[in-house]
Every structure is written in C-alpha cells, then in structure tokens.
C-alpha cells in the first residue's frame, strides 16, 4: 500500500516536472518568435505604435476617425465597383507599395531618434501579443482536426450547421455590407476590449442566461 502511494507521488511529481519543462520550452519559443518578429517589423515600428494608439482609442475621437476611414474606403469600393480580379490586384499592389515605402519614409516622418524605452516596451508587447494570437489560432485549428479524428460525427454536424448558417447570412445580407460590418468589428474590437465594453455586455448576457436557467429549474421543481 505504501509502495503504491510512493509510486503515485513519484508519478505526479514527474508530471509536474514535465509540465514545468513544457512551460519553460513554450516561453523560450515565444521569446524567440517575438524577437524574430520584432526584427522583421522594425521598419514598421512607428506606424505600428500609431495604429495601436488608434485601435485602443487613446483619444475619444479615434473611433470616429477609424470608422470614417473604413466607411470612406468601402464607399469608394461601392462607387468604383471593381471586379474581383481588379480588387485583389489593387489590394496586393497597395500592400507592395506600403512594404516598400513605409520602412523608408517612417523614420523621416516620425523621427527614429525619438524612439524611447517606453515605445520599445510597447512595441515588444505588441509583437508578443501577435505571437500569442498566432499560437492560439494554430491551437484552435489543431483542436478542430483532433475533433475530426476523435468524434467525426460531431465534427461533421458542427461544420455542417456552422457553414449552413454562414451561407444563409451571406445570402440575406449584401456581400460588401457584410464585409464592411466584419472589418468594422475587427478594427473596433481592440478598443472595445480595452475599455471593458465587451466584458461588460458579456457579463450582462451571462447574468441573464443564469436567471433564465434558474427560472427554468424552479418551474421544473
């Protein structure tokens, strides 16, 4: 009996040791990926910091500027009505121009000699968050394939219902307007999260759901 307890304790301590090693390895991997991303985006540092301030709504009028820019861009797309090939070509051309011009012009516009320790720390945090977001997306993708292998019926039904719902929404709402709503939400999300608006309404929704569940339990009793 005593030997079994010792064996269980040794196994549990071994698991803790393995988890600690995996945690340290993950932290080292994240640090290496963050450093590599910082080096790759160094020419975009000033622009990324300005975009970060706008996305997090450091000023009260930043959401208006953000939505004004997005609305203007989509109004131009609606007015010009380009084909899919033309739209993709112009978008890729814009990315190529930005990739070439921004690293060359950003230091002259913002002044590279004004780069402070606080800005460097914020730039490091942004790159670290991007690495963590990428890791989460890969983790969700792996979980999806794990679900496919372990529970194929559940995977099939989930994918079928989800894709059918998305197809129905796409059929009911105009493509450009739906894209506008999605892009607007993605750009507003950091600010909504930063100011606690999302957590506020999620908490309200959870409380309402709990109330409904409790009322249902009382009726069943």
C-alpha positions in Angstrom: 0.0 0.0 0.0 2.8 2.4 1.0 4.7 1.5 -2.2 1.7 2.3 -4.3 1.4 5.7 -2.6 5.1 6.4 -3.3 4.7 5.4 -6.9 1.6 7.7 -7.3 3.6 10.6 -5.6 6.6 10.0 -7.9 4.3 9.9 -11.0 2.5 13.1 -10.0 5.8 14.8 -9.3 7.1 13.6 -12.7 4.0 15.0 -14.4 4.6 18.4 -12.7 8.2 18.3 -13.8 7.3 17.5 -17.4 4.6 20.3 -17.4 7.2 22.7 -16.0 9.7 21.8 -18.8 7.0 22.2 -21.4 6.0 25.6 -20.0 9.6 26.8 -20.0 10.1 25.5 -23.5 7.0 27.3 -24.7 8.2 30.6 -23.0 11.6 30.3 -24.7 9.9 29.6 -28.1 7.6 32.6 -27.7 10.5 34.8 -26.8 12.5 33.6 -29.8 9.5 34.1 -32.1 8.8 37.6 -30.6 12.4 38.7 -31.1 12.3 37.4 -34.7 9.0 39.3 -35.3 10.4 42.5 -33.8 13.4 42.3 -36.1 11.1 41.7 -39.1 8.8 44.6 -38.3 11.4 47.1 -37.1 10.9 49.3 -40.1 7.2 49.5 -39.3 7.7 50.3 -35.6 6.5 53.9 -35.6 3.5 53.1 -37.8 2.5 50.1 -35.6 2.6 52.2 -32.5 0.4 54.9 -34.1 -2.0 52.2 -35.3 -2.0 50.7 -31.8 -3.0 54.0 -30.2 -5.8 54.4 -32.7 -7.1 50.9 -32.3 -7.0 51.2 -28.4 -8.8 54.5 -28.5 -6.3 56.6 -26.6 -8.3 59.6 -27.6 -12.0 59.9 -27.5 -12.3 60.8 -31.2 -10.1 57.9 -32.5 -13.2 55.6 -33.1 -14.7 58.3 -35.3 -11.5 58.6 -37.4 -11.3 54.8 -37.6 -14.9 54.4 -38.8 -14.6 57.4 -41.1 -11.6 55.9 -42.8 -13.3 52.4 -43.2 -16.5 54.0 -44.4 -14.7 56.1 -47.0 -12.8 53.0 -48.3 -15.9 50.9 -48.7 -17.8 53.8 -50.3 -15.0 54.1 -52.9 -15.2 50.3 -53.5 -19.0 50.6 -53.9 -18.7 53.6 -56.2 -15.9 52.1 -58.4 -17.5 48.6 -58.3 -14.3 46.8 -59.4 -14.2 43.2 -60.4 -12.8 40.6 -58.0 -9.5 40.3 -60.0 -9.1 44.1 -60.2 -9.9 44.4 -56.4 -7.4 41.7 -55.4 -4.7 43.2 -57.8 -5.2 46.7 -56.3 -5.1 45.4 -52.8 -1.9 43.4 -53.3 -0.3 46.4 -55.2 -1.2 48.7 -52.2 0.5 46.2 -49.8 3.6 46.0 -52.0 3.8 49.9 -52.1 3.4 50.1 -48.4 6.0 47.4 -47.8 8.5 49.4 -49.9 7.6 53.0 -48.9 6.8 52.7 -45.1 10.2 51.5 -43.9 11.9 54.2 -46.0 9.6 57.1 -45.1 8.6 56.3 -41.5 11.9 57.3 -39.9 11.8 60.7 -41.7 8.2 61.4 -40.8 8.2 60.2 -37.1 12.0 60.6 -36.4 13.8 57.5 -35.4 15.9 59.4 -32.8 12.7 59.9 -30.7 12.3 56.2 -30.1 12.0 55.9 -26.3 12.3 52.9 -23.9 8.5 53.1 -23.3 7.8 52.9 -27.0 10.2 49.9 -27.3 8.5 48.2 -24.5 5.1 48.7 -26.1 6.4 47.5 -29.4 7.7 44.4 -27.7 4.3 43.8 -26.1 2.5 44.2 -29.5 4.8 41.6 -31.1 4.4 39.3 -28.1 0.6 39.5 -28.4 0.8 38.8 -32.2 2.8 35.7 -31.5 0.4 34.5 -28.8 -2.6 35.2 -31.1 -0.9 33.2 -33.9 -0.3 30.3 -31.4 -4.0 30.4 -30.3 -5.2 30.2 -33.9 -2.9 27.3 -34.6 -4.2 25.6 -31.4 -7.8 26.1 -32.4 -7.0 24.6 -35.9 -5.4 21.6 -34.3 -8.3 21.1 -31.9 -10.6 21.1 -35.0 -8.6 18.3 -36.6 -8.5 16.4 -33.2 -12.3 16.6 -33.1 -12.4 15.3 -36.6 -10.3 12.3 -35.7 -11.9 11.5 -32.3 -15.5 12.5 -32.9 -16.2 12.5 -36.7 -20.0 12.7 -36.4 -19.9 15.7 -34.0 -17.3 17.4 -36.3 -19.5 16.8 -39.4 -22.7 18.1 -37.7 -20.9 21.1 -36.2 -19.3 22.1 -39.6 -22.5 21.5 -41.5 -24.6 23.6 -39.2 -22.0 26.4 -38.9 -21.4 26.6 -42.7 -25.1 26.5 -43.4 -25.7 29.4 -41.0 -22.9 31.4 -42.6 -24.2 30.7 -46.1 -27.7 31.8 -45.0 -26.4 35.0 -43.6 -24.4 35.6 -46.7 -27.5 35.1 -48.8 -29.6 37.5 -46.8 -27.0 40.4 -46.5 -25.2 42.1 -49.3 -21.6 40.9 -49.6 -20.0 44.4 -49.5 -22.1 45.5 -46.5 -21.4 42.2 -44.7 -17.6 42.7 -45.3 -17.9 46.2 -44.0 -19.5 45.0 -40.8 -16.9 42.4 -40.3 -14.0 44.7 -40.9 -15.5 47.4 -38.7 -16.0 45.0 -35.8 -12.4 43.6 -36.1 -11.0 47.1 -36.1 -13.2 48.3 -33.2 -12.6 45.1 -31.1 -9.3 46.2 -29.5 -10.8 49.4 -28.3 -14.0 47.8 -27.1 -11.9 45.2 -25.2 -9.5 47.9 -23.9 -12.3 50.0 -22.4 -14.2 47.0 -20.9 -17.2 47.3 -23.1 -17.1 43.7 -24.3 -16.6 42.2 -20.8 -19.5 44.4 -19.6 -22.0 43.2 -22.1 -20.7 39.6 -21.9 -21.2 39.7 -18.1 -24.8 41.1 -18.6 -25.6 38.3 -21.1 -24.2 35.6 -18.6 -26.3 37.0 -15.8 -29.5 37.0 -18.0 -28.8 33.4 -19.1 -28.2 32.3 -15.4 -31.5 34.0 -14.5 -33.4 32.1 -17.2 -31.8 28.8 -16.2 -32.7 29.3 -12.6 -36.3 30.2 -13.5 -36.5 27.0 -15.7 -35.2 24.9 -12.8 -37.8 26.4 -10.4 -40.6 25.6 -12.9 -39.3 22.0 -13.3 -39.4 21.6 -9.5 
